[in-house]
């Protein structure tokens, strides 16, 4: 066993007569990515400043690579810790290469000058962060994502064992957020150690090895994301009514905040059509919100089936790898008829489960989740297209994050579509479409053999 790269013990930080951190301790092993999470004002940035030696604790100590960081001079500390600030704006008009060169300052002797080693370190850092093409451009003219990568390159040029990042995804679009954290994750895989304050809990859960949850200047929880991101911890730290589940694609812990009502306050029946893990998150959220939830038809052994069983929900199932038979179709139709709202997840559609979509299309109120183009997940050909177009014409189309809002609006009888949804057709148009669809598919169904339920 090796000693942790970072060890902070019983830290108390006072600023302006106010105690910001009190009794905070943490250890960070080499080659790990630790995320600092917590509400605004919890002390995340203050802790980072203590770790890089910018703040002197009123009590406690910080050690990096066995050195008391507060006792080191500026250059010595900067050879151990590199920091990427939250604010990426710069007031000087240097180009990107000159900015990255600043990272070598801690390694320059007073009389030694610039060396081949320094030049090589700068080029490696720029290549690693994919900013070589920006080398001659003024930093002030770069986009936020480009400036972020240049500042990470500057930190890499310092060649320190520890990298600190303060809200590295703040003010970036989702593409640059993911790109930034993917880069940090890759650096950690190559041996770097990173500690980052991250405001997005789901990004933190996906990319970090461990999390430290701060609230009111104290540590609420520390450890793997699944141990830290619990509903009890989130309610205690953020005062949030949230549901914690597993993301159906990544498998990471996934946090969804519920509206400003207590869990279980919502009333109404919701039937969900899913399969292959596409409905699991919706089942967790809708159940926690208090809705009476049913789901199906699903194959036994399906991820959504297991999620429904773990929540004690009513699930219509068929045998593994089997199609939706007549008994299952009738069971689904009965639940759709009773439901105040039906949710169709971003499910893949084959001949075996197209019957689920036909049943859903008869719902009085319908929410359709679209994350991928239907053409990418349609294995039922023209038949699937016809049924899906009917769903689209009748329902409110939303992204996965807007399902609860759309269901709540539908159950409460609101006629307006939610902000991210589509407008619906008139009742007369819907009735005409329904009749036409029944005429098209009624004879087809009798002559087709389904291959699978999902």
C-alpha positions as a Markdown table, in Angstrom:
| # | Residue | x | y | z |
|---|---|---|---|---|
| 1 | Unk | 0.0 | 0.0 | 0.0 |
| 2 | Unk | 1.3 | 3.4 | -0.9 |
| 3 | Unk | 0.6 | 6.7 | 0.9 |
| 4 | Unk | -2.1 | 8.9 | -0.5 |
| 5 | Unk | -0.9 | 11.6 | -2.8 |
| 6 | Unk | -3.1 | 14.2 | -1.0 |
| 7 | Unk | -3.9 | 14.2 | 2.7 |
| 8 | Unk | -5.9 | 17.0 | 4.4 |
| 9 | Unk | -6.6 | 16.6 | 8.1 |
| 10 | Unk | -9.2 | 18.5 | 10.2 |
| 11 | Unk | -9.1 | 21.7 | 8.1 |
| 12 | Unk | -10.7 | 24.8 | 9.4 |
| 13 | Unk | -10.7 | 27.8 | 7.0 |
| 14 | Unk | -11.8 | 31.3 | 8.2 |
| 15 | Unk | -12.4 | 34.1 | 5.7 |
| 16 | Unk | -13.4 | 37.6 | 6.8 |
| 17 | Unk | -14.3 | 36.4 | 10.3 |
| 18 | Unk | -16.5 | 33.6 | 8.9 |
| 19 | Unk | -15.7 | 29.9 | 9.1 |
| 20 | Unk | -16.0 | 28.5 | 5.6 |
| 21 | Unk | -14.7 | 25.0 | 6.3 |
| 22 | Unk | -14.6 | 23.2 | 9.6 |
| 23 | Unk | -13.3 | 19.7 | 10.4 |
| 24 | Unk | -12.8 | 18.8 | 6.7 |
| 25 | Unk | -10.5 | 15.8 | 6.1 |
| 26 | Unk | -9.9 | 13.9 | 2.9 |
| 27 | Unk | -7.3 | 11.6 | 1.2 |
| 28 | Unk | -6.7 | 11.2 | -2.5 |
| 29 | Unk | -4.8 | 8.2 | -3.9 |
| 30 | Unk | -2.5 | 8.6 | -6.9 |
| 31 | Unk | -4.2 | 8.0 | -10.2 |
| 32 | Unk | -7.7 | 8.8 | -9.1 |
| 33 | Unk | -10.3 | 11.4 | -10.0 |
| 34 | Unk | -12.1 | 12.9 | -7.0 |
| 35 | Unk | -15.1 | 15.2 | -7.5 |
| 36 | Unk | -16.1 | 17.8 | -4.9 |
| 37 | Unk | -19.9 | 18.3 | -5.0 |
| 38 | Unk | -22.3 | 20.3 | -2.9 |
| 39 | Unk | -24.6 | 23.3 | -3.0 |
| 40 | Unk | -23.3 | 26.8 | -3.7 |
| 41 | Unk | -21.4 | 28.2 | -0.7 |
| 42 | Unk | -20.6 | 24.7 | 0.6 |
| 43 | Unk | -16.8 | 25.4 | 0.5 |
| 44 | Unk | -15.7 | 23.6 | -2.7 |
| 45 | Unk | -13.6 | 26.4 | -4.1 |
| 46 | Unk | -12.2 | 27.2 | -0.7 |
| 47 | Unk | -11.1 | 23.6 | -0.3 |
| 48 | Unk | -9.3 | 23.6 | -3.6 |
| 49 | Unk | -7.5 | 26.8 | -2.6 |
| 50 | Unk | -6.4 | 25.1 | 0.6 |
| 51 | Unk | -5.1 | 22.1 | -1.4 |
| 52 | Unk | -2.9 | 24.3 | -3.7 |
| 53 | Unk | -1.6 | 26.4 | -0.8 |
| 54 | Unk | -3.3 | 29.6 | -1.6 |
| 55 | Unk | -5.1 | 29.6 | 1.7 |
| 56 | Unk | -3.6 | 28.9 | 5.1 |
| 57 | Unk | -5.9 | 26.9 | 7.4 |
| 58 | Unk | -6.7 | 28.2 | 10.9 |
| 59 | Unk | -6.5 | 24.5 | 11.9 |
| 60 | Unk | -5.3 | 21.4 | 10.3 |
| 61 | Unk | -2.8 | 20.6 | 7.5 |
| 62 | Unk | -2.6 | 19.8 | 3.9 |
| 63 | Unk | 0.1 | 17.4 | 2.5 |
| 64 | Unk | 0.8 | 16.7 | -1.2 |
| 65 | Unk | 3.3 | 14.0 | -2.0 |
| 66 | Unk | 4.4 | 14.1 | 1.6 |
| 67 | Unk | 5.1 | 17.8 | 1.7 |
| 68 | Unk | 3.3 | 20.4 | 3.9 |
| 69 | Unk | 2.0 | 22.5 | 1.0 |
| 70 | Unk | 1.6 | 25.6 | 3.2 |
| 71 | Unk | 5.2 | 25.6 | 4.2 |
| 72 | Unk | 6.5 | 25.5 | 0.6 |
| 73 | Unk | 7.4 | 28.5 | -1.5 |
| 74 | Unk | 5.3 | 29.5 | -4.5 |
| 75 | Unk | 7.6 | 27.7 | -7.0 |
| 76 | Unk | 7.9 | 24.6 | -5.0 |
| 77 | Unk | 4.2 | 24.3 | -4.4 |
| 78 | Unk | 3.5 | 24.9 | -8.1 |
| 79 | Unk | 5.8 | 22.0 | -9.0 |
| 80 | Unk | 3.4 | 19.7 | -7.0 |
| 81 | Unk | -0.1 | 21.3 | -7.8 |
| 82 | Unk | -1.5 | 22.8 | -11.0 |
| 83 | Unk | -4.8 | 24.6 | -10.9 |
| 84 | Unk | -7.3 | 25.3 | -13.7 |
| 85 | Unk | -9.5 | 28.2 | -12.5 |
| 86 | Unk | -13.3 | 28.4 | -12.9 |
| 87 | Unk | -13.0 | 31.7 | -14.7 |
| 88 | Unk | -11.4 | 31.1 | -18.1 |
| 89 | Unk | -11.5 | 34.7 | -19.2 |
| 90 | Unk | -8.1 | 36.4 | -19.5 |
| 91 | Unk | -7.2 | 40.0 | -19.7 |
| 92 | Unk | -3.8 | 39.7 | -21.5 |
| 93 | Unk | -3.6 | 39.4 | -25.2 |
| 94 | Unk | -1.1 | 36.5 | -25.4 |
| 95 | Unk | -1.5 | 33.8 | -28.0 |
| 96 | Unk | -2.3 | 30.2 | -26.9 |
| 97 | Unk | 1.3 | 28.9 | -27.1 |
| 98 | Unk | 2.6 | 31.8 | -24.9 |
| 99 | Unk | -0.2 | 31.1 | -22.4 |
| 100 | Unk | 0.8 | 27.4 | -22.2 |
| 101 | Unk | 4.4 | 28.4 | -21.8 |
| 102 | Unk | 3.5 | 30.1 | -18.5 |
| 103 | Unk | 3.0 | 26.6 | -17.1 |
| 104 | Unk | 6.8 | 26.1 | -17.2 |
| 105 | Unk | 7.5 | 29.0 | -14.9 |
| 106 | Unk | 7.9 | 26.9 | -11.7 |
| 107 | Unk | 10.6 | 24.9 | -13.4 |
| 108 | Unk | 12.7 | 27.8 | -14.7 |
| 109 | Unk | 15.8 | 28.8 | -12.7 |
| 110 | Unk | 16.8 | 32.4 | -12.4 |
| 111 | Unk | 19.7 | 32.1 | -14.8 |
| 112 | Unk | 19.0 | 28.8 | -16.7 |
| 113 | Unk | 16.6 | 30.2 | -19.2 |
| 114 | Unk | 14.3 | 28.2 | -21.5 |
| 115 | Unk | 15.4 | 24.6 | -22.3 |
| 116 | Unk | 14.6 | 22.0 | -24.8 |
| 117 | Unk | 12.9 | 20.1 | -22.0 |
| 118 | Unk | 10.6 | 23.1 | -21.4 |
| 119 | Unk | 9.8 | 23.4 | -25.1 |
| 120 | Unk | 9.0 | 19.7 | -25.4 |
| 121 | Unk | 6.7 | 19.9 | -22.3 |
| 122 | Unk | 4.7 | 22.7 | -23.9 |
| 123 | Unk | 4.3 | 20.9 | -27.2 |
| 124 | Unk | 3.2 | 17.7 | -25.4 |
| 125 | Unk | 0.7 | 19.5 | -23.4 |
| 126 | Unk | -0.8 | 21.3 | -26.4 |
| 127 | Unk | -1.0 | 18.1 | -28.4 |
| 128 | Unk | -2.6 | 16.2 | -25.5 |
| 129 | Unk | -5.3 | 18.9 | -25.2 |
| 130 | Unk | -5.7 | 19.3 | -29.0 |
| 131 | Unk | -4.9 | 23.0 | -29.0 |
| 132 | Unk | -1.8 | 22.9 | -31.3 |
| 133 | Unk | -4.0 | 24.3 | -34.1 |
| 134 | Unk | -4.8 | 27.3 | -31.8 |
| 135 | Unk | -1.1 | 28.1 | -31.0 |
| 136 | Unk | -0.9 | 31.4 | -32.8 |
| 137 | Unk | -4.4 | 32.7 | -31.9 |
| 138 | Unk | -5.0 | 35.3 | -29.2 |
| 139 | Unk | -6.5 | 33.7 | -26.1 |
| 140 | Unk | -9.0 | 36.5 | -25.9 |
| 141 | Unk | -10.4 | 35.5 | -29.2 |
| 142 | Unk | -11.0 | 31.9 | -28.4 |
| 143 | Unk | -14.4 | 30.3 | -27.4 |
| 144 | Unk | -15.0 | 29.2 | -23.8 |
| 145 | Unk | -14.3 | 25.6 | -24.6 |
| 146 | Unk | -11.1 | 26.4 | -26.5 |
| 147 | Unk | -9.9 | 28.6 | -23.6 |
| 148 | Unk | -10.6 | 25.8 | -21.2 |
| 149 | Unk | -8.4 | 23.4 | -23.1 |
| 150 | Unk | -5.6 | 26.0 | -23.3 |
| 151 | Unk | -5.7 | 26.5 | -19.6 |
| 152 | Unk | -5.7 | 22.7 | -19.0 |
| 153 | Unk | -2.7 | 22.6 | -21.4 |
| 154 | Unk | -1.0 | 25.2 | -19.3 |
| 155 | Unk | -1.6 | 23.1 | -16.2 |
| 156 | Unk | -0.3 | 20.0 | -17.9 |
| 157 | Unk | 2.9 | 21.9 | -18.9 |
| 158 | Unk | 3.6 | 22.4 | -15.2 |
| 159 | Unk | 4.1 | 18.6 | -15.0 |
| 160 | Unk | 2.7 | 18.3 | -11.5 |
| 161 | Unk | 1.4 | 15.0 | -10.0 |
| 162 | Unk | -1.8 | 16.8 | -8.8 |
| 163 | Unk | -4.3 | 18.7 | -11.0 |
| 164 | Unk | -7.0 | 20.8 | -9.5 |
| 165 | Unk | -10.0 | 22.1 | -11.5 |
| 166 | Unk | -12.6 | 24.5 | -10.2 |
| 167 | Unk | -16.0 | 23.9 | -12.0 |
| 168 | Unk | -14.3 | 22.9 | -15.3 |
| 169 | Unk | -17.7 | 22.5 | -17.0 |
| 170 | Unk | -19.2 | 25.8 | -15.9 |
| 171 | Unk | -20.6 | 27.9 | -18.8 |
| 172 | Unk | -19.7 | 25.2 | -21.3 |
| 173 | Unk | -22.3 | 23.6 | -23.6 |
| 174 | Unk | -22.9 | 19.9 | -23.1 |
| 175 | Unk | -20.5 | 18.9 | -25.9 |
| 176 | Unk | -17.6 | 20.8 | -24.3 |
| 177 | Unk | -18.5 | 19.6 | -20.8 |
| 178 | Unk | -18.2 | 16.0 | -21.9 |
| 179 | Unk | -15.1 | 16.7 | -23.9 |
| 180 | Unk | -13.4 | 18.4 | -21.0 |
| 181 | Unk | -14.2 | 15.6 | -18.5 |
| 182 | Unk | -13.3 | 12.9 | -21.0 |
| 183 | Unk | -9.9 | 14.6 | -21.2 |
| 184 | Unk | -9.5 | 14.7 | -17.5 |
| 185 | Unk | -10.6 | 11.0 | -17.2 |
| 186 | Unk | -7.9 | 10.1 | -19.8 |
| 187 | Unk | -5.2 | 12.0 | -18.0 |
| 188 | Unk | -6.1 | 10.2 | -14.8 |
| 189 | Unk | -6.0 | 6.9 | -16.6 |
| 190 | Unk | -2.4 | 7.8 | -17.6 |
| 191 | Unk | -1.4 | 8.4 | -14.0 |
| 192 | Unk | -2.4 | 12.0 | -13.3 |
| 193 | Unk | -4.4 | 12.7 | -10.1 |
| 194 | Unk | -7.3 | 15.1 | -10.3 |
| 195 | Unk | -9.6 | 16.8 | -7.9 |
| 196 | Unk | -12.4 | 18.9 | -9.4 |
| 197 | Unk | -15.3 | 20.9 | -8.1 |
| 198 | Unk | -18.3 | 19.8 | -10.2 |
| 199 | Unk | -21.8 | 21.2 | -10.0 |
| 200 | Unk | -23.4 | 18.7 | -12.3 |
| 201 | Unk | -24.0 | 15.6 | -10.1 |
| 202 | Unk | -24.6 | 13.3 | -13.0 |
| 203 | Unk | -21.4 | 14.2 | -14.8 |
| 204 | Unk | -19.6 | 13.8 | -11.5 |
| 205 | Unk | -21.1 | 10.4 | -11.0 |
| 206 | Unk | -20.2 | 9.3 | -14.5 |
| 207 | Unk | -16.5 | 10.5 | -14.6 |
| 208 | Unk | -15.2 | 10.5 | -11.0 |
| 209 | Unk | -13.8 | 7.5 | -9.1 |
| 210 | Unk | -14.9 | 9.0 | -5.7 |
| 211 | Unk | -17.0 | 12.0 | -4.6 |
| 212 | Unk | -16.7 | 14.3 | -1.5 |
| 213 | Unk | -20.1 | 15.9 | -0.6 |
| 214 | Unk | -19.8 | 19.2 | 1.2 |
| 215 | Unk | -22.5 | 21.1 | 2.9 |
| 216 | Unk | -22.3 | 24.1 | 5.3 |
| 217 | Unk | -18.5 | 23.7 | 5.3 |
| 218 | Unk | -18.5 | 20.1 | 6.5 |
| 219 | Unk | -18.2 | 16.7 | 4.8 |
| 220 | Unk | -21.5 | 15.0 | 4.5 |
| 221 | Unk | -20.3 | 11.9 | 2.7 |
| 222 | Unk | -17.2 | 10.6 | 0.9 |
| 223 | Unk | -16.6 | 7.5 | -1.2 |
| 224 | Unk | -17.7 | 5.9 | -4.5 |
| 225 | Unk | -20.6 | 7.8 | -6.3 |
| 226 | Unk | -23.1 | 5.1 | -5.5 |
| 227 | Unk | -22.4 | 5.5 | -1.8 |
| 228 | Unk | -22.4 | 9.3 | -1.8 |
| 229 | Unk | -25.3 | 10.1 | -4.1 |
| 230 | Unk | -28.2 | 8.7 | -2.0 |
| 231 | Unk | -31.6 | 10.3 | -1.7 |
| 232 | Unk | -31.0 | 10.9 | 2.0 |
| 233 | Unk | -27.6 | 12.6 | 1.4 |
| 234 | Unk | -29.0 | 14.8 | -1.3 |
| 235 | Unk | -32.0 | 15.8 | 0.8 |
| 236 | Unk | -29.7 | 16.7 | 3.7 |
| 237 | Unk | -27.1 | 18.6 | 1.7 |
| 238 | Unk | -29.3 | 20.3 | -1.0 |
| 239 | Unk | -32.7 | 20.1 | 0.6 |
| 240 | Unk | -33.7 | 18.4 | -2.7 |
| 241 | Unk | -36.5 | 16.0 | -3.4 |
| 242 | Unk | -34.6 | 13.7 | -5.8 |
| 243 | Unk | -34.7 | 10.2 | -7.2 |
| 244 | Unk | -31.5 | 8.2 | -7.5 |
| 245 | Unk | -31.4 | 5.5 | -10.1 |
| 246 | Unk | -29.0 | 4.0 | -12.7 |
| 247 | Unk | -28.7 | 5.5 | -16.1 |
| 248 | Unk | -30.0 | 2.9 | -18.6 |
| 249 | Unk | -27.2 | 3.5 | -21.1 |
| 250 | Unk | -24.1 | 4.3 | -19.0 |
| 251 | Unk | -25.0 | 2.3 | -15.9 |
| 252 | Unk | -23.8 | 5.3 | -13.8 |
| 253 | Unk | -25.7 | 6.6 | -10.8 |
| 254 | Unk | -28.3 | 9.1 | -12.1 |
| 255 | Unk | -29.9 | 11.9 | -10.1 |
| 256 | Unk | -33.2 | 13.4 | -11.1 |
| 257 | Unk | -34.7 | 16.3 | -9.1 |
| 258 | Unk | -38.5 | 16.2 | -8.5 |
| 259 | Unk | -40.8 | 19.2 | -8.4 |
| 260 | Unk | -41.2 | 21.1 | -5.1 |
| 261 | Unk | -43.6 | 18.6 | -3.7 |
| 262 | Unk | -42.9 | 15.7 | -1.4 |
| 263 | Unk | -42.3 | 12.3 | -2.9 |
| 264 | Unk | -45.5 | 10.5 | -3.2 |
| 265 | Unk | -47.7 | 13.6 | -3.4 |
| 266 | Unk | -48.7 | 13.1 | -7.1 |
| 267 | Unk | -51.9 | 11.2 | -7.9 |
| 268 | Unk | -52.9 | 9.4 | -11.1 |
| 269 | Unk | -52.3 | 6.3 | -13.1 |
| 270 | Unk | -49.4 | 6.1 | -15.7 |
| 271 | Unk | -48.6 | 3.3 | -18.0 |
| 272 | Unk | -45.1 | 3.1 | -19.5 |
| 273 | Unk | -44.1 | 1.4 | -22.7 |
| 274 | Unk | -40.4 | 0.5 | -22.7 |
| 275 | Unk | -37.9 | -2.3 | -23.1 |
| 276 | Unk | -34.1 | -2.8 | -23.0 |
| 277 | Unk | -33.6 | -0.4 | -20.1 |
| 278 | Unk | -35.2 | 2.6 | -21.8 |
| 279 | Unk | -38.0 | 2.9 | -19.2 |
| 280 | Unk | -36.1 | 2.2 | -16.0 |
| 281 | Unk | -35.3 | 5.8 | -15.2 |
| 282 | Unk | -38.9 | 6.9 | -15.9 |
| 283 | Unk | -40.3 | 4.1 | -13.7 |
| 284 | Unk | -38.1 | 5.3 | -10.8 |
| 285 | Unk | -39.1 | 8.9 | -11.2 |
| 286 | Unk | -42.8 | 8.5 | -11.7 |
| 287 | Unk | -43.1 | 6.0 | -8.9 |
| 288 | Unk | -41.2 | 8.3 | -6.5 |
| 289 | Unk | -43.4 | 11.2 | -7.5 |
| 290 | Unk | -46.4 | 9.1 | -6.3 |
| 291 | Unk | -48.0 | 7.9 | -9.5 |
| 292 | Unk | -49.6 | 4.5 | -9.7 |
| 293 | Unk | -47.3 | 3.1 | -12.4 |
| 294 | Unk | -47.7 | 0.0 | -14.7 |
| 295 | Unk | -45.4 | -1.1 | -17.5 |
| 296 | Unk | -45.3 | -3.5 | -20.4 |
| 297 | Unk | -45.4 | -5.7 | -22.2 |
| 298 | Unk | -41.8 | -6.7 | -21.4 |
| 299 | Unk | -39.8 | -9.8 | -21.7 |
| 300 | Unk | -38.9 | -11.6 | -18.5 |
| 301 | Unk | -35.3 | -10.8 | -17.7 |
| 302 | Unk | -35.4 | -7.4 | -19.4 |
| 303 | Unk | -33.7 | -4.5 | -17.5 |
| 304 | Unk | -37.0 | -2.7 | -17.4 |
| 305 | Unk | -38.7 | -5.7 | -16.0 |
| 306 | Unk | -36.1 | -6.0 | -13.2 |
| 307 | Unk | -36.5 | -2.3 | -12.5 |
| 308 | Unk | -40.3 | -2.6 | -12.2 |
| 309 | Unk | -40.0 | -5.6 | -9.9 |
| 310 | Unk | -37.5 | -3.8 | -7.6 |
| 311 | Unk | -40.1 | -1.0 | -7.3 |
| 312 | Unk | -43.0 | -3.3 | -6.8 |
| 313 | Unk | -44.8 | -2.0 | -10.0 |
| 314 | Unk | -47.4 | -3.7 | -12.0 |
| 315 | Unk | -45.6 | -5.3 | -15.0 |
| 316 | Unk | -47.1 | -7.1 | -18.0 |
| 317 | Unk | -44.6 | -9.7 | -19.1 |
| 318 | Unk | -44.0 | -12.4 | -21.7 |
| 319 | Unk | -41.4 | -15.2 | -21.8 |
| 320 | Unk | -37.8 | -14.3 | -22.7 |
| 321 | Unk | -37.3 | -13.6 | -26.4 |
| 322 | Unk | -41.0 | -14.0 | -27.0 |
| 323 | Unk | -43.3 | -11.6 | -28.9 |
| 324 | Unk | -46.3 | -9.8 | -27.4 |
| 325 | Unk | -49.1 | -12.4 | -27.6 |
| 326 | Unk | -52.8 | -11.8 | -27.6 |
| 327 | Unk | -53.1 | -12.2 | -23.8 |
| 328 | Unk | -50.3 | -9.6 | -23.2 |
| 329 | Unk | -51.9 | -7.3 | -25.8 |
| 330 | Unk | -55.2 | -7.4 | -24.0 |
| 331 | Unk | -53.5 | -6.8 | -20.6 |
| 332 | Unk | -51.6 | -3.8 | -22.0 |
| 333 | Unk | -54.8 | -2.4 | -23.6 |
| 334 | Unk | -56.6 | -2.6 | -20.3 |
| 335 | Unk | -53.9 | -0.7 | -18.5 |
| 336 | Unk | -53.7 | 1.9 | -21.2 |
| 337 | Unk | -57.5 | 2.4 | -20.9 |
| 338 | Unk | -57.3 | 2.9 | -17.2 |
| 339 | Unk | -54.2 | 5.2 | -17.3 |
| 340 | Unk | -54.5 | 9.0 | -17.0 |
| 341 | Unk | -51.3 | 9.2 | -19.2 |
| 342 | Unk | -49.2 | 6.8 | -21.2 |
| 343 | Unk | -45.5 | 7.2 | -21.6 |
| 344 | Unk | -43.7 | 5.6 | -24.6 |
| 345 | Unk | -39.9 | 5.5 | -23.9 |
| 346 | Unk | -37.2 | 5.8 | -26.5 |
| 347 | Unk | -37.6 | 2.1 | -27.2 |
| 348 | Unk | -36.4 | 0.1 | -30.2 |
| 349 | Unk | -39.3 | -1.3 | -32.1 |
| 350 | Unk | -39.6 | -4.7 | -33.8 |
| 351 | Unk | -42.5 | -6.8 | -35.0 |
| 352 | Unk | -42.6 | -8.4 | -31.6 |
| 353 | Unk | -43.4 | -5.3 | -29.7 |
| 354 | Unk | -45.2 | -3.1 | -32.2 |
| 355 | Unk | -48.4 | -4.2 | -30.5 |
| 356 | Unk | -47.3 | -2.1 | -27.5 |
| 357 | Unk | -47.2 | 1.0 | -29.6 |
| 358 | Unk | -50.6 | 0.2 | -31.2 |
| 359 | Unk | -52.1 | 0.0 | -27.7 |
| 360 | Unk | -50.4 | 3.2 | -26.6 |
| 361 | Unk | -51.8 | 5.0 | -29.6 |
| 362 | Unk | -55.3 | 4.6 | -28.2 |
| 363 | Unk | -54.4 | 6.5 | -25.0 |
| 364 | Unk | -56.4 | 9.6 | -24.1 |
| 365 | Unk | -53.2 | 11.3 | -23.1 |
| 366 | Unk | -49.8 | 10.4 | -24.5 |
| 367 | Unk | -46.2 | 11.4 | -23.8 |
| 368 | Unk | -43.6 | 10.3 | -26.4 |
| 369 | Unk | -39.9 | 10.3 | -25.4 |
| 370 | Unk | -37.4 | 11.0 | -28.2 |
| 371 | Unk | -33.7 | 10.7 | -27.7 |
| 372 | Unk | -32.8 | 9.1 | -31.0 |
| 373 | Unk | -34.4 | 9.4 | -34.5 |
| 374 | Unk | -37.0 | 6.7 | -34.9 |
| 375 | Unk | -35.4 | 5.4 | -38.1 |
| 376 | Unk | -32.4 | 4.3 | -36.0 |
| 377 | Unk | -34.5 | 2.1 | -33.8 |
| 378 | Unk | -37.2 | 0.9 | -36.1 |
| 379 | Unk | -36.9 | -2.8 | -37.0 |
| 380 | Unk | -40.6 | -3.1 | -38.0 |
| 381 | Unk | -40.4 | -1.4 | -41.3 |
| 382 | Unk | -43.4 | 0.5 | -42.8 |
| 383 | Unk | -45.7 | -0.9 | -40.1 |
| 384 | Unk | -43.5 | 0.6 | -37.4 |
| 385 | Unk | -43.4 | 3.9 | -39.2 |
| 386 | Unk | -47.2 | 4.1 | -39.5 |
| 387 | Unk | -47.8 | 3.4 | -35.8 |
| 388 | Unk | -45.0 | 5.7 | -34.7 |
| 389 | Unk | -46.3 | 8.6 | -36.8 |
| 390 | Unk | -49.7 | 8.1 | -35.2 |
| 391 | Unk | -48.1 | 8.3 | -31.8 |
| 392 | Unk | -46.2 | 11.5 | -32.8 |
| 393 | Unk | -49.4 | 13.1 | -34.1 |
| 394 | Unk | -51.3 | 12.4 | -30.9 |
| 395 | Unk | -48.7 | 12.8 | -28.2 |
| 396 | Unk | -46.5 | 15.4 | -26.6 |
| 397 | Unk | -42.9 | 14.8 | -27.7 |
| 398 | Unk | -40.3 | 15.4 | -25.0 |
| 399 | Unk | -36.7 | 14.6 | -24.1 |
| 400 | Unk | -36.0 | 12.2 | -21.2 |
| 401 | Unk | -35.5 | 15.0 | -18.7 |
| 402 | Unk | -39.0 | 16.4 | -19.3 |
| 403 | Unk | -41.1 | 13.3 | -18.8 |
| 404 | Unk | -42.2 | 14.1 | -15.3 |
| 405 | Unk | -43.3 | 17.6 | -16.2 |
| 406 | Unk | -45.2 | 16.4 | -19.2 |
| 407 | Unk | -46.9 | 13.6 | -17.2 |
| 408 | Unk | -47.8 | 16.1 | -14.5 |
| 409 | Unk | -49.3 | 18.5 | -17.0 |
| 410 | Unk | -51.3 | 15.7 | -18.6 |
| 411 | Unk | -52.6 | 14.2 | -15.4 |
| 412 | Unk | -53.6 | 17.6 | -14.1 |
| 413 | Unk | -55.6 | 18.1 | -17.3 |
| 414 | Unk | -53.5 | 20.9 | -18.8 |
| 415 | Unk | -54.2 | 21.4 | -22.5 |
| 416 | Unk | -51.0 | 23.2 | -23.3 |
| 417 | Unk | -48.0 | 21.1 | -24.4 |
| 418 | Unk | -44.9 | 21.4 | -22.1 |
| 419 | Unk | -42.2 | 23.8 | -23.2 |
| 420 | Unk | -40.2 | 21.2 | -25.0 |
| 421 | Unk | -43.1 | 19.3 | -26.5 |
| 422 | Unk | -45.0 | 19.5 | -29.7 |
| 423 | Unk | -48.6 | 20.7 | -30.2 |
| 424 | Unk | -51.2 | 18.1 | -30.7 |
| 425 | Unk | -53.9 | 17.7 | -33.3 |
| 426 | Unk | -57.6 | 18.3 | -32.8 |
| 427 | Unk | -59.8 | 15.5 | -31.4 |
| 428 | Unk | -61.5 | 15.2 | -34.8 |
| 429 | Unk | -58.2 | 14.7 | -36.6 |
| 430 | Unk | -57.0 | 12.2 | -34.0 |
| 431 | Unk | -60.2 | 10.2 | -34.3 |
| 432 | Unk | -59.8 | 10.1 | -38.1 |
| 433 | Unk | -56.2 | 9.0 | -37.8 |
| 434 | Unk | -57.2 | 6.3 | -35.4 |
| 435 | Unk | -59.9 | 4.9 | -37.6 |
| 436 | Unk | -57.5 | 4.9 | -40.6 |
| 437 | Unk | -54.8 | 3.1 | -38.7 |
| 438 | Unk | -57.2 | 0.4 | -37.5 |
| 439 | Unk | -58.2 | -0.2 | -41.1 |
| 440 | Unk | -54.6 | -0.4 | -42.3 |
| 441 | Unk | -53.3 | -2.7 | -39.6 |
| 442 | Unk | -56.3 | -4.8 | -38.7 |
| 443 | Unk | -55.7 | -7.3 | -41.6 |
| 444 | Unk | -51.9 | -7.1 | -41.4 |
| 445 | Unk | -51.8 | -8.2 | -37.8 |
| 446 | Unk | -53.7 | -11.4 | -38.4 |
| 447 | Unk | -51.1 | -12.6 | -41.0 |
| 448 | Unk | -47.9 | -11.6 | -39.3 |
| 449 | Unk | -45.8 | -13.6 | -36.8 |
| 450 | Unk | -43.9 | -11.5 | -34.3 |
| 451 | Unk | -40.3 | -12.4 | -33.6 |
| 452 | Unk | -39.6 | -10.8 | -30.3 |
| 453 | Unk | -41.2 | -8.5 | -27.7 |
| 454 | Unk | -38.4 | -6.0 | -27.8 |
